[in-house]
Amino acid sequence: MTFRKQRFFVINIFIFLICGMHAGLAQTTATPGMDGGGNSPLNRMPGMNFGRGGVGGDIQTDSLGNIQSDWDDTPADIYYTSLYSNTRKNIDTSLTFFHRNSRLDRWGRNLGNEGLAAYDMIFNPVQQVGLSSGYHAYDLYKLIADSLRFYNTTRPYSDFSYMMGPRRQQFIKLLHTQNITPDWNIAGEVINLNSPGVFQLQTARNIVAHLSSNYISDNKRYQMKAAMVYHRFRQDENGGIMYDSLLEDPLYNFRSLIGVNFPGRNFSTATSAVSNTHKEIQLLLRHQYALVGVSDTSYNEDSTAMTVSFTPRFTIHHTFDLRRQQNIFNDADPEDQRYYDFNKTIYGFSTADSVYGNQQWLVLENRFGISGTLGKSDNNVSLEAGIGNRLDRFAQSVSAERSGTEAVSFISNYLYGTLTREAQELKRWFYGARAELYFTGPAAGNFLVEGNLGRVIKDIALLQAGFTQSLTAAPYYQQHYKTNFYTRDFDLNAYSVTNIRGNIIIPKLKAQAGIRNLLLTNYIYLDSNFRWQQQAEPFNVLQVSAQKHFKWGIFHSENEGIYQQATGNAPVNLPQLMLRHQLRIETPMFKRNLHFTFGVEGRYHTNYSGDGYLPYLNQFYLQHAYTIRNKPELMVFFNFKVRAFRAFVVFDQVQQLFWTNAIYAKGYPAPNTIFRFGFSWVLYN
């Protein structure tokens, strides 16, 4: 199945899903019973207590026990869990950071346009064991299977989000979830971004979508979580602007007049002749059956309803994971000088030539395990162990017709184990550990060991500590890369990362602090000559962070600081200090029917040699010749909420009214002062 057909398949399934729901979504007049801080273990939503459907007198109820009516104002009870955890979390409906780009989080930076390749200013090396492709330019935008949300709701719930930005930028997100039965939920989400950008030839066209379902049988013995995730990121490459000095020239206040380093397709100023496309689809199924367990049935006071609880003691597990990734580079108008700067070779391109590379990665993985549970249902410890089998297939094509495709396949086997105790109540220890070891295949010897420990102390503070140690094989396409004009081969070894961390959260003071130390050996990086290098000498990166919220009546101040320090000749570029501050007014009005927040937000980092970006490999690279010296970045925002409707208006990059544009990578400045408007509308019936 081609990716075009896959995309058509994903979209049509989602449309079918939405059309098959209850017709006529009715807007409610109450906000769902959710708290924006629902992710904290100090603020969890109570468990849901579903009734049984049926008829009682003249009152008709549905399968969830809800009274049927055309206009029901009762808020929905909704929560979600993750793939490997049943801890319940709430949807964030707060206003504080609603105006921010939710995909890039706080310290993500793109190439000057929404949806383009991005990096995290907080150093965070990959610690996933086994073989991989090595493409990470869009990781900050992706839906990761391990963190997918599996919902449970008492009523069908939909959330429609829209954002409009400069130069016809549009962002649309549609989420719908509902329970078919009290123990079976389905959900679907589609995110679409189209952003032409304010500079030439930097259009981003992205689609992210997922379908998910979670089910538990009536006797609680069988559980299933399944998901399909689809990503497609396509960006036009402009090679960066020609000269930063043009940003200060009044003749180029209209930024689309500034020349860029790559040509347009057929002399176009809107579509680049050079592009990168990243596509990925994943099918995931994790299910389990409890062979041995203890059931308990409780009744309400008048014995009209019962609740069945089940504590599994011995369970079998199976996880199926199928992933296919494709990375396409296409240059329809190659130039000798550009490619000589990149690969130090003169190719003698003709006007009919184009450079094309298509790298593909297929993963088929099955994992089988058994687990046991010790203790009571509200205070149990779960242990799981098993074995996994994995097929990795890497292929390279040098033409769109897939002619001359070269492929190689590897089979690996690994052992894994987990230990988990989740905090179902406050004042209890919660901890977890997991281990994974590959013993056959090219990744043999790769391993990951992780442990986490935490506790809430007298409702005052949450303490957490953890460590992760990993040994990971070098990504395949960092060692082997091929187009129709050139081949790049490098001999790279596995790299090691040790991650030791701790943090404290004090809700009453609205403050938290954390510390992390990273020790890396055989670190792999792309140097300024565009060659893959590996530093065998170990080096450390120390990171310290703190956040504090202040309140004076209706005035609020959010403050965040991050300090990073690398030792010796560490081959990483890091801003030593990063600060983010927000000052806002927040208050309800009109008998609390309207809630709004208005303020200014600024972020700043110290000068540093930021990474460069190489379009030919869709990778960021280490360089020291160019220093990023940005002034503080400012935005003014106004967020408001009316019942289940939230909206924002924001003026971003306000500092550009006084100084020149911020630079995110050499040749890739942020846009001028821009206006964005967006909203999120929750509907449920």
Secondary structure, DSSP 8 states (H G I E B T S, - for coil): --HHHHHHHHHHHHHHHHHTS-SS----SS--S--TTTTSTTS-----------EETTEEB-TTS-B--SS------EEEEETTEEEEE-----STTTTS-TTTTTTEEESSSTTS-EEESS-------S------TTGGG---GGG--EEEESS-EEEEEEEE-STT-EEEEEEEEEEEETTEEEEEEEEEEEE--SSTT--EEEEEEEEEEEEE-TTS-EEEEEEEEEEEEEEEE---BS-GGGGG-GGG-SGGGS-BSS-BGGG-SSSBSEEEEEEEEEEEEEEEEEEEEEEEEEE-TTSS-EEEEEEEEEEEEEEEEEEEEEEEEEESS--HHHHHHHHS------TT--EEEEEEEEEEEEEEEEEEEES-TTS-EEEEEEEEEEEEEEEEESSTT-TT-EEEEEEEEEEEEEEEE--SSTTSEEEEEEEEEEEESTTTT-EEEEEEEEEEETTTEEEEEEEEEEEE---HHHHEEE-SS-EEE-----EEEEEEEEEEEEGGGTEEEEEEEEEEESEEEE-TTS-EEEE-S-EEEEEEEEEEEEEETTEEEEEEEEEEEE-TT-S----SEEEEEEEEEEEEETTTTEEEEEEEEEEEE--B---EEETTTTEEE---S--B----EEEEEEEEEETTEEEEEEEE-GGGGTS---EEETTEE--SSEEEEEEEEEEE-
